[in-house]
Amino acid sequence: MSITTQDVLFEERSTASGQKLGIITLNIEKTLNSLNLDMVEAMLATVKDWRERSDIACLFITAAGEKAFCAGGDVQALYRSATEQPGGPCDYAERFFELEYRLDYALQQFGKPVVVWGHGIVMGGGLGIFAAGSYRVVTEKSRLAMPEITIGLYPDVGGSYFLNRMPGSNGRFLALTGASFNATDALYLGLAEG
């Protein structure tokens, strides 16, 4: 599946101190910035590069459009890849999930501030990226969820880590129902900073 590199944009901006801010912009507004394999590969390579560079002081992750930060993995691409290889192995899906999990881990281990702007829909793989940030910003339009259960999957992308750290049984409820929650809920659940 050929996807242009314009699906995710990378930018470095100089700061007053002489260091740089690395900016990642998810850029497929028409699919609610859903992640595909090429995006995840490019993001992982860039995050690894920026982690090692002393001139990169901070990472900022955002998305194009007003509707969504990221609606998760591109389910249509994953479905197409599975139907093209009935009975498997499904190379595209296996590679996608492997690199998506590595990306979330690399963001967790970045060692420098990672600011994630979670405006609009933040679900599934998008919530995995969001939760990996050290500073997670929500807005009045943020709508977060781990809806994988509604399509027969389970909460992945670090869900077993961050859902288990929520107060009470809220994480279990969200994992089992796929229910969505807003910015105020995210603050209460410890998934965003106030």
LINBELWO-V787724 format. One record per helix or strand. SS is the DSSP state (@ for helix, = for strand). FROM is the first residue (numbers start at 1). LEN is the number of residues. If there is no record, write none. Layout:
BEGIN
ss = {SS:SS}
from = {FROM:FROM}
len = {LEN:LEN}
END
This chain:
BEGIN
ss = {@:=:=:@:=:@:=:=:=:@:@:=:=:@:=:=:@:@:@:=:@}
from = {5:8:20:29:35:37:56:68:73:75:91:113:121:125:135:143:147:159:170:181:183}
len = {3:7:7:3:1:16:8:3:1:10:18:6:3:8:4:3:5:7:8:1:7}
END
